[in-house]
Amino acid sequence: MTQVVVGENEAIESALRRFKRQVAKEGIYADMKRRRHFETPQEKRKRKEIARRRKRRYRR
């Protein structure tokens, strides 16, 4: 669960910016988009294969 504590003299805009950064870093938005619609088993395998390729490329 993402949580941002707003300081006494802190502007709402800066707290919102920190919140958005945390959400992006944790991958919550991408996960939400992925779960928005039903994913067939074929689509799931394809997504996982692409993730494996991406992971392998950065490991080198």
mmCIF file of the N, C-alpha and C atoms, coordinates in Angstrom:
data_MODEL
# 
_entry.id   MODEL 
# 
loop_
_atom_site.group_PDB 
_atom_site.id 
_atom_site.type_symbol 
_atom_site.label_atom_id 
_atom_site.label_alt_id 
_atom_site.label_comp_id 
_atom_site.label_asym_id 
_atom_site.label_entity_id 
_atom_site.label_seq_id 
_atom_site.pdbx_PDB_ins_code 
_atom_site.Cartn_x 
_atom_site.Cartn_y 
_atom_site.Cartn_z 
_atom_site.occupancy 
_atom_site.B_iso_or_equiv 
_atom_site.pdbx_formal_charge 
_atom_site.auth_seq_id 
_atom_site.auth_comp_id 
_atom_site.auth_asym_id 
_atom_site.auth_atom_id 
_atom_site.pdbx_PDB_model_num 
ATOM 1   N N  . MET A 1 1  ? 0.847  -1.171  0.000   1.00 0.00 ? 1  MET A N  1 
ATOM 2   C CA . MET A 1 1  ? 0.000  0.000   0.000   1.00 0.00 ? 1  MET A CA 1 
ATOM 3   C C  . MET A 1 1  ? 0.893  1.234   0.000   1.00 0.00 ? 1  MET A C  1 
ATOM 4   N N  . THR A 1 2  ? 0.676  2.084   -0.961  1.00 0.00 ? 2  THR A N  1 
ATOM 5   C CA . THR A 1 2  ? 1.463  3.308   -1.062  1.00 0.00 ? 2  THR A CA 1 
ATOM 6   C C  . THR A 1 2  ? 0.879  4.369   -0.140  1.00 0.00 ? 2  THR A C  1 
ATOM 7   N N  . GLN A 1 3  ? 1.775  5.036   0.571   1.00 0.00 ? 3  GLN A N  1 
ATOM 8   C CA . GLN A 1 3  ? 1.329  6.021   1.534   1.00 0.00 ? 3  GLN A CA 1 
ATOM 9   C C  . GLN A 1 3  ? 2.293  7.203   1.521   1.00 0.00 ? 3  GLN A C  1 
ATOM 10  N N  . VAL A 1 4  ? 1.740  8.413   1.561   1.00 0.00 ? 4  VAL A N  1 
ATOM 11  C CA . VAL A 1 4  ? 2.544  9.625   1.591   1.00 0.00 ? 4  VAL A CA 1 
ATOM 12  C C  . VAL A 1 4  ? 2.077  10.463  2.769   1.00 0.00 ? 4  VAL A C  1 
ATOM 13  N N  . VAL A 1 5  ? 3.008  10.828  3.633   1.00 0.00 ? 5  VAL A N  1 
ATOM 14  C CA . VAL A 1 5  ? 2.691  11.679  4.778   1.00 0.00 ? 5  VAL A CA 1 
ATOM 15  C C  . VAL A 1 5  ? 2.997  13.118  4.383   1.00 0.00 ? 5  VAL A C  1 
ATOM 16  N N  . VAL A 1 6  ? 1.989  13.967  4.495   1.00 0.00 ? 6  VAL A N  1 
ATOM 17  C CA . VAL A 1 6  ? 2.142  15.369  4.114   1.00 0.00 ? 6  VAL A CA 1 
ATOM 18  C C  . VAL A 1 6  ? 2.609  16.155  5.332   1.00 0.00 ? 6  VAL A C  1 
ATOM 19  N N  . GLY A 1 7  ? 3.708  16.892  5.150   1.00 0.00 ? 7  GLY A N  1 
ATOM 20  C CA . GLY A 1 7  ? 4.238  17.710  6.226   1.00 0.00 ? 7  GLY A CA 1 
ATOM 21  C C  . GLY A 1 7  ? 3.362  18.922  6.501   1.00 0.00 ? 7  GLY A C  1 
ATOM 22  N N  . GLU A 1 8  ? 3.606  19.597  7.613   1.00 0.00 ? 8  GLU A N  1 
ATOM 23  C CA . GLU A 1 8  ? 2.788  20.762  7.997   1.00 0.00 ? 8  GLU A CA 1 
ATOM 24  C C  . GLU A 1 8  ? 2.824  21.875  6.958   1.00 0.00 ? 8  GLU A C  1 
ATOM 25  N N  . ASN A 1 9  ? 4.022  22.230  6.517   1.00 0.00 ? 9  ASN A N  1 
ATOM 26  C CA . ASN A 1 9  ? 4.166  23.350  5.583   1.00 0.00 ? 9  ASN A CA 1 
ATOM 27  C C  . ASN A 1 9  ? 4.365  22.890  4.147   1.00 0.00 ? 9  ASN A C  1 
ATOM 28  N N  . GLU A 1 10 ? 4.067  21.642  3.871   1.00 0.00 ? 10 GLU A N  1 
ATOM 29  C CA . GLU A 1 10 ? 4.292  21.103  2.525   1.00 0.00 ? 10 GLU A CA 1 
ATOM 30  C C  . GLU A 1 10 ? 3.077  21.362  1.638   1.00 0.00 ? 10 GLU A C  1 
ATOM 31  N N  . ALA A 1 11 ? 3.341  21.744  0.410   1.00 0.00 ? 11 ALA A N  1 
ATOM 32  C CA . ALA A 1 11 ? 2.260  21.988  -0.542  1.00 0.00 ? 11 ALA A CA 1 
ATOM 33  C C  . ALA A 1 11 ? 1.673  20.658  -1.013  1.00 0.00 ? 11 ALA A C  1 
ATOM 34  N N  . ILE A 1 12 ? 0.397  20.673  -1.323  1.00 0.00 ? 12 ILE A N  1 
ATOM 35  C CA . ILE A 1 12 ? -0.302 19.476  -1.797  1.00 0.00 ? 12 ILE A CA 1 
ATOM 36  C C  . ILE A 1 12 ? 0.312  18.996  -3.112  1.00 0.00 ? 12 ILE A C  1 
ATOM 37  N N  . GLU A 1 13 ? 0.732  19.927  -3.960  1.00 0.00 ? 13 GLU A N  1 
ATOM 38  C CA . GLU A 1 13 ? 1.301  19.568  -5.255  1.00 0.00 ? 13 GLU A CA 1 
ATOM 39  C C  . GLU A 1 13 ? 2.559  18.719  -5.094  1.00 0.00 ? 13 GLU A C  1 
ATOM 40  N N  . SER A 1 14 ? 3.404  19.067  -4.142  1.00 0.00 ? 14 SER A N  1 
ATOM 41  C CA . SER A 1 14 ? 4.632  18.292  -3.950  1.00 0.00 ? 14 SER A CA 1 
ATOM 42  C C  . SER A 1 14 ? 4.329  16.920  -3.361  1.00 0.00 ? 14 SER A C  1 
ATOM 43  N N  . ALA A 1 15 ? 3.340  16.843  -2.482  1.00 0.00 ? 15 ALA A N  1 
ATOM 44  C CA . ALA A 1 15 ? 2.943  15.545  -1.925  1.00 0.00 ? 15 ALA A CA 1 
ATOM 45  C C  . ALA A 1 15 ? 2.345  14.664  -3.014  1.00 0.00 ? 15 ALA A C  1 
ATOM 46  N N  . LEU A 1 16 ? 1.549  15.262  -3.880  1.00 0.00 ? 16 LEU A N  1 
ATOM 47  C CA . LEU A 1 16 ? 0.959  14.520  -4.994  1.00 0.00 ? 16 LEU A CA 1 
ATOM 48  C C  . LEU A 1 16 ? 2.050  14.019  -5.942  1.00 0.00 ? 16 LEU A C  1 
ATOM 49  N N  . ARG A 1 17 ? 3.060  14.849  -6.183  1.00 0.00 ? 17 ARG A N  1 
ATOM 50  C CA . ARG A 1 17 ? 4.183  14.457  -7.036  1.00 0.00 ? 17 ARG A CA 1 
ATOM 51  C C  . ARG A 1 17 ? 4.925  13.264  -6.431  1.00 0.00 ? 17 ARG A C  1 
ATOM 52  N N  . ARG A 1 18 ? 5.153  13.295  -5.110  1.00 0.00 ? 18 ARG A N  1 
ATOM 53  C CA . ARG A 1 18 ? 5.813  12.171  -4.429  1.00 0.00 ? 18 ARG A CA 1 
ATOM 54  C C  . ARG A 1 18 ? 4.974  10.904  -4.521  1.00 0.00 ? 18 ARG A C  1 
ATOM 55  N N  . PHE A 1 19 ? 3.661  11.065  -4.355  1.00 0.00 ? 19 PHE A N  1 
ATOM 56  C CA . PHE A 1 19 ? 2.762  9.927   -4.444  1.00 0.00 ? 19 PHE A CA 1 
ATOM 57  C C  . PHE A 1 19 ? 2.816  9.293   -5.830  1.00 0.00 ? 19 PHE A C  1 
ATOM 58  N N  . LYS A 1 20 ? 2.751  10.113  -6.866  1.00 0.00 ? 20 LYS A N  1 
ATOM 59  C CA . LYS A 1 20 ? 2.801  9.615   -8.245  1.00 0.00 ? 20 LYS A CA 1 
ATOM 60  C C  . LYS A 1 20 ? 4.112  8.890   -8.515  1.00 0.00 ? 20 LYS A C  1 
ATOM 61  N N  . ARG A 1 21 ? 5.213  9.425   -7.996  1.00 0.00 ? 21 ARG A N  1 
ATOM 62  C CA . ARG A 1 21 ? 6.518  8.789   -8.160  1.00 0.00 ? 21 ARG A CA 1 
ATOM 63  C C  . ARG A 1 21 ? 6.551  7.415   -7.504  1.00 0.00 ? 21 ARG A C  1 
ATOM 64  N N  . GLN A 1 22 ? 5.999  7.317   -6.303  1.00 0.00 ? 22 GLN A N  1 
ATOM 65  C CA . GLN A 1 22 ? 5.965  6.033   -5.593  1.00 0.00 ? 22 GLN A CA 1 
ATOM 66  C C  . GLN A 1 22 ? 5.108  5.016   -6.321  1.00 0.00 ? 22 GLN A C  1 
ATOM 67  N N  . VAL A 1 23 ? 3.960  5.454   -6.832  1.00 0.00 ? 23 VAL A N  1 
ATOM 68  C CA . VAL A 1 23 ? 3.067  4.557   -7.567  1.00 0.00 ? 23 VAL A CA 1 
ATOM 69  C C  . VAL A 1 23 ? 3.768  4.035   -8.819  1.00 0.00 ? 23 VAL A C  1 
ATOM 70  N N  . ALA A 1 24 ? 4.459  4.908   -9.534  1.00 0.00 ? 24 ALA A N  1 
ATOM 71  C CA . ALA A 1 24 ? 5.169  4.496   -10.737 1.00 0.00 ? 24 ALA A CA 1 
ATOM 72  C C  . ALA A 1 24 ? 6.305  3.531   -10.393 1.00 0.00 ? 24 ALA A C  1 
ATOM 73  N N  . LYS A 1 25 ? 7.020  3.811   -9.330  1.00 0.00 ? 25 LYS A N  1 
ATOM 74  C CA . LYS A 1 25 ? 8.152  2.981   -8.926  1.00 0.00 ? 25 LYS A CA 1 
ATOM 75  C C  . LYS A 1 25 ? 7.709  1.574   -8.534  1.00 0.00 ? 25 LYS A C  1 
ATOM 76  N N  . GLU A 1 26 ? 6.570  1.463   -7.865  1.00 0.00 ? 26 GLU A N  1 
ATOM 77  C CA . GLU A 1 26 ? 6.084  0.170   -7.417  1.00 0.00 ? 26 GLU A CA 1 
ATOM 78  C C  . GLU A 1 26 ? 5.332  -0.583  -8.507  1.00 0.00 ? 26 GLU A C  1 
ATOM 79  N N  . GLY A 1 27 ? 5.062  0.057   -9.636  1.00 0.00 ? 27 GLY A N  1 
ATOM 80  C CA . GLY A 1 27 ? 4.399  -0.618  -10.748 1.00 0.00 ? 27 GLY A CA 1 
ATOM 81  C C  . GLY A 1 27 ? 2.905  -0.809  -10.547 1.00 0.00 ? 27 GLY A C  1 
ATOM 82  N N  . ILE A 1 28 ? 2.312  -0.020  -9.699  1.00 0.00 ? 28 ILE A N  1 
ATOM 83  C CA . ILE A 1 28 ? 0.882  -0.169  -9.410  1.00 0.00 ? 28 ILE A CA 1 
ATOM 84  C C  . ILE A 1 28 ? 0.038  0.207   -10.625 1.00 0.00 ? 28 ILE A C  1 
ATOM 85  N N  . TYR A 1 29 ? 0.404  1.282   -11.291 1.00 0.00 ? 29 TYR A N  1 
ATOM 86  C CA . TYR A 1 29 ? -0.384 1.736   -12.438 1.00 0.00 ? 29 TYR A CA 1 
ATOM 87  C C  . TYR A 1 29 ? -0.329 0.720   -13.574 1.00 0.00 ? 29 TYR A C  1 
ATOM 88  N N  . ALA A 1 30 ? 0.852  0.183   -13.839 1.00 0.00 ? 30 ALA A N  1 
ATOM 89  C CA . ALA A 1 30 ? 0.977  -0.824  -14.902 1.00 0.00 ? 30 ALA A CA 1 
ATOM 90  C C  . ALA A 1 30 ? 0.177  -2.075  -14.555 1.00 0.00 ? 30 ALA A C  1 
ATOM 91  N N  . ASP A 1 31 ? 0.198  -2.458  -13.297 1.00 0.00 ? 31 ASP A N  1 
ATOM 92  C CA . ASP A 1 31 ? -0.560 -3.625  -12.850 1.00 0.00 ? 31 ASP A CA 1 
ATOM 93  C C  . ASP A 1 31 ? -2.059 -3.376  -12.997 1.00 0.00 ? 31 ASP A C  1 
ATOM 94  N N  . MET A 1 32 ? -2.492 -2.179  -12.662 1.00 0.00 ? 32 MET A N  1 
ATOM 95  C CA . MET A 1 32 ? -3.898 -1.830  -12.783 1.00 0.00 ? 32 MET A CA 1 
ATOM 96  C C  . MET A 1 32 ? -4.344 -1.899  -14.248 1.00 0.00 ? 32 MET A C  1 
ATOM 97  N N  . LYS A 1 33 ? -3.526 -1.375  -15.149 1.00 0.00 ? 33 LYS A N  1 
ATOM 98  C CA . LYS A 1 33 ? -3.856 -1.416  -16.565 1.00 0.00 ? 33 LYS A CA 1 
ATOM 99  C C  . LYS A 1 33 ? -3.913 -2.850  -17.078 1.00 0.00 ? 33 LYS A C  1 
ATOM 100 N N  . ARG A 1 34 ? -3.010 -3.684  -16.591 1.00 0.00 ? 34 ARG A N  1 
ATOM 101 C CA . ARG A 1 34 ? -2.965 -5.066  -17.045 1.00 0.00 ? 34 ARG A CA 1 
ATOM 102 C C  . ARG A 1 34 ? -4.191 -5.849  -16.564 1.00 0.00 ? 34 ARG A C  1 
ATOM 103 N N  . ARG A 1 35 ? -4.673 -5.554  -15.380 1.00 0.00 ? 35 ARG A N  1 
ATOM 104 C CA . ARG A 1 35 ? -5.812 -6.282  -14.813 1.00 0.00 ? 35 ARG A CA 1 
ATOM 105 C C  . ARG A 1 35 ? -7.166 -5.701  -15.212 1.00 0.00 ? 35 ARG A C  1 
ATOM 106 N N  . ARG A 1 36 ? -7.165 -4.642  -15.985 1.00 0.00 ? 36 ARG A N  1 
ATOM 107 C CA . ARG A 1 36 ? -8.415 -3.986  -16.352 1.00 0.00 ? 36 ARG A CA 1 
ATOM 108 C C  . ARG A 1 36 ? -9.326 -4.911  -17.159 1.00 0.00 ? 36 ARG A C  1 
ATOM 109 N N  . HIS A 1 37 ? -8.747 -5.726  -18.028 1.00 0.00 ? 37 HIS A N  1 
ATOM 110 C CA . HIS A 1 37 ? -9.516 -6.633  -18.875 1.00 0.00 ? 37 HIS A CA 1 
ATOM 111 C C  . HIS A 1 37 ? -9.040 -8.057  -18.646 1.00 0.00 ? 37 HIS A C  1 
ATOM 112 N N  . PHE A 1 38 ? -9.897 -9.017  -18.982 1.00 0.00 ? 38 PHE A N  1 
ATOM 113 C CA . PHE A 1 38 ? -9.539 -10.419 -18.845 1.00 0.00 ? 38 PHE A CA 1 
ATOM 114 C C  . PHE A 1 38 ? -8.406 -10.752 -19.797 1.00 0.00 ? 38 PHE A C  1 
ATOM 115 N N  . GLU A 1 39 ? -7.458 -11.532 -19.318 1.00 0.00 ? 39 GLU A N  1 
ATOM 116 C CA . GLU A 1 39 ? -6.296 -11.915 -20.104 1.00 0.00 ? 39 GLU A CA 1 
ATOM 117 C C  . GLU A 1 39 ? -6.362 -13.417 -20.372 1.00 0.00 ? 39 GLU A C  1 
ATOM 118 N N  . THR A 1 40 ? -6.365 -13.792 -21.640 1.00 0.00 ? 40 THR A N  1 
ATOM 119 C CA . THR A 1 40 ? -6.425 -15.210 -21.991 1.00 0.00 ? 40 THR A CA 1 
ATOM 120 C C  . THR A 1 40 ? -5.096 -15.870 -21.633 1.00 0.00 ? 40 THR A C  1 
ATOM 121 N N  . PRO A 1 41 ? -5.074 -17.185 -21.468 1.00 0.00 ? 41 PRO A N  1 
ATOM 122 C CA . PRO A 1 41 ? -3.818 -17.876 -21.165 1.00 0.00 ? 41 PRO A CA 1 
ATOM 123 C C  . PRO A 1 41 ? -2.736 -17.615 -22.220 1.00 0.00 ? 41 PRO A C  1 
ATOM 124 N N  . GLN A 1 42 ? -3.134 -17.514 -23.476 1.00 0.00 ? 42 GLN A N  1 
ATOM 125 C CA . GLN A 1 42 ? -2.169 -17.235 -24.543 1.00 0.00 ? 42 GLN A CA 1 
ATOM 126 C C  . GLN A 1 42 ? -1.542 -15.852 -24.360 1.00 0.00 ? 42 GLN A C  1 
ATOM 127 N N  . GLU A 1 43 ? -2.342 -14.856 -24.054 1.00 0.00 ? 43 GLU A N  1 
ATOM 128 C CA . GLU A 1 43 ? -1.827 -13.507 -23.830 1.00 0.00 ? 43 GLU A CA 1 
ATOM 129 C C  . GLU A 1 43 ? -0.906 -13.474 -22.619 1.00 0.00 ? 43 GLU A C  1 
ATOM 130 N N  . LYS A 1 44 ? -1.258 -14.250 -21.584 1.00 0.00 ? 44 LYS A N  1 
ATOM 131 C CA . LYS A 1 44 ? -0.452 -14.314 -20.367 1.00 0.00 ? 44 LYS A CA 1 
ATOM 132 C C  . LYS A 1 44 ? 0.931  -14.891 -20.672 1.00 0.00 ? 44 LYS A C  1 
ATOM 133 N N  . ARG A 1 45 ? 0.971  -15.994 -21.444 1.00 0.00 ? 45 ARG A N  1 
ATOM 134 C CA . ARG A 1 45 ? 2.259  -16.602 -21.817 1.00 0.00 ? 45 ARG A CA 1 
ATOM 135 C C  . ARG A 1 45 ? 3.099  -15.632 -22.634 1.00 0.00 ? 45 ARG A C  1 
ATOM 136 N N  . LYS A 1 46 ? 2.453  -14.949 -23.560 1.00 0.00 ? 46 LYS A N  1 
ATOM 137 C CA . LYS A 1 46 ? 3.164  -13.991 -24.409 1.00 0.00 ? 46 LYS A CA 1 
ATOM 138 C C  . LYS A 1 46 ? 3.769  -12.862 -23.566 1.00 0.00 ? 46 LYS A C  1 
ATOM 139 N N  . ARG A 1 47 ? 2.993  -12.321 -22.615 1.00 0.00 ? 47 ARG A N  1 
ATOM 140 C CA . ARG A 1 47 ? 3.479  -11.244 -21.753 1.00 0.00 ? 47 ARG A CA 1 
ATOM 141 C C  . ARG A 1 47 ? 4.656  -11.704 -20.902 1.00 0.00 ? 47 ARG A C  1 
ATOM 142 N N  . LYS A 1 48 ? 4.561  -12.929 -20.363 1.00 0.00 ? 48 LYS A N  1 
ATOM 143 C CA . LYS A 1 48 ? 5.641  -13.442 -19.529 1.00 0.00 ? 48 LYS A CA 1 
ATOM 144 C C  . LYS A 1 48 ? 6.900  -13.703 -20.354 1.00 0.00 ? 48 LYS A C  1 
ATOM 145 N N  . GLU A 1 49 ? 6.740  -14.176 -21.596 1.00 0.00 ? 49 GLU A N  1 
ATOM 146 C CA . GLU A 1 49 ? 7.894  -14.412 -22.464 1.00 0.00 ? 49 GLU A CA 1 
ATOM 147 C C  . GLU A 1 49 ? 8.602  -13.097 -22.782 1.00 0.00 ? 49 GLU A C  1 
ATOM 148 N N  . ILE A 1 50 ? 7.838  -12.063 -23.050 1.00 0.00 ? 50 ILE A N  1 
ATOM 149 C CA . ILE A 1 50 ? 8.425  -10.749 -23.331 1.00 0.00 ? 50 ILE A CA 1 
ATOM 150 C C  . ILE A 1 50 ? 9.166  -10.238 -22.101 1.00 0.00 ? 50 ILE A C  1 
ATOM 151 N N  . ALA A 1 51 ? 8.587  -10.436 -20.920 1.00 0.00 ? 51 ALA A N  1 
ATOM 152 C CA . ALA A 1 51 ? 9.242  -10.005 -19.679 1.00 0.00 ? 51 ALA A CA 1 
ATOM 153 C C  . ALA A 1 51 ? 10.548 -10.769 -19.468 1.00 0.00 ? 51 ALA A C  1 
ATOM 154 N N  . ARG A 1 52 ? 10.556 -12.071 -19.768 1.00 0.00 ? 52 ARG A N  1 
ATOM 155 C CA . ARG A 1 52 ? 11.792 -12.859 -19.640 1.00 0.00 ? 52 ARG A CA 1 
ATOM 156 C C  . ARG A 1 52 ? 12.867 -12.342 -20.581 1.00 0.00 ? 52 ARG A C  1 
ATOM 157 N N  . ARG A 1 53 ? 12.474 -12.045 -21.813 1.00 0.00 ? 53 ARG A N  1 
ATOM 158 C CA . ARG A 1 53 ? 13.447 -11.508 -22.780 1.00 0.00 ? 53 ARG A CA 1 
ATOM 159 C C  . ARG A 1 53 ? 14.024 -10.188 -22.293 1.00 0.00 ? 53 ARG A C  1 
ATOM 160 N N  . ARG A 1 54 ? 13.146 -9.332  -21.793 1.00 0.00 ? 54 ARG A N  1 
ATOM 161 C CA . ARG A 1 54 ? 13.575 -8.020  -21.314 1.00 0.00 ? 54 ARG A CA 1 
ATOM 162 C C  . ARG A 1 54 ? 14.528 -8.178  -20.134 1.00 0.00 ? 54 ARG A C  1 
ATOM 163 N N  . LYS A 1 55 ? 14.222 -9.101  -19.241 1.00 0.00 ? 55 LYS A N  1 
ATOM 164 C CA . LYS A 1 55 ? 15.050 -9.330  -18.069 1.00 0.00 ? 55 LYS A CA 1 
ATOM 165 C C  . LYS A 1 55 ? 16.417 -9.889  -18.476 1.00 0.00 ? 55 LYS A C  1 
ATOM 166 N N  . ARG A 1 56 ? 16.409 -10.816 -19.426 1.00 0.00 ? 56 ARG A N  1 
ATOM 167 C CA . ARG A 1 56 ? 17.661 -11.419 -19.889 1.00 0.00 ? 56 ARG A CA 1 
ATOM 168 C C  . ARG A 1 56 ? 18.555 -10.377 -20.560 1.00 0.00 ? 56 ARG A C  1 
ATOM 169 N N  . ARG A 1 57 ? 17.960 -9.458  -21.297 1.00 0.00 ? 57 ARG A N  1 
ATOM 170 C CA . ARG A 1 57 ? 18.736 -8.441  -22.015 1.00 0.00 ? 57 ARG A CA 1 
ATOM 171 C C  . ARG A 1 57 ? 19.455 -7.522  -21.029 1.00 0.00 ? 57 ARG A C  1 
ATOM 172 N N  . TYR A 1 58 ? 18.800 -7.167  -19.922 1.00 0.00 ? 58 TYR A N  1 
ATOM 173 C CA . TYR A 1 58 ? 19.412 -6.238  -18.973 1.00 0.00 ? 58 TYR A CA 1 
ATOM 174 C C  . TYR A 1 58 ? 20.384 -6.926  -18.021 1.00 0.00 ? 58 TYR A C  1 
ATOM 175 N N  . ARG A 1 59 ? 20.334 -8.243  -17.942 1.00 0.00 ? 59 ARG A N  1 
ATOM 176 C CA . ARG A 1 59 ? 21.202 -8.963  -17.009 1.00 0.00 ? 59 ARG A CA 1 
ATOM 177 C C  . ARG A 1 59 ? 22.646 -8.997  -17.518 1.00 0.00 ? 59 ARG A C  1 
ATOM 178 N N  . ARG A 1 60 ? 22.837 -8.921  -18.809 1.00 0.00 ? 60 ARG A N  1 
ATOM 179 C CA . ARG A 1 60 ? 24.184 -9.030  -19.374 1.00 0.00 ? 60 ARG A CA 1 
ATOM 180 C C  . ARG A 1 60 ? 25.067 -7.886  -19.087 1.00 0.00 ? 60 ARG A C  1 
# 
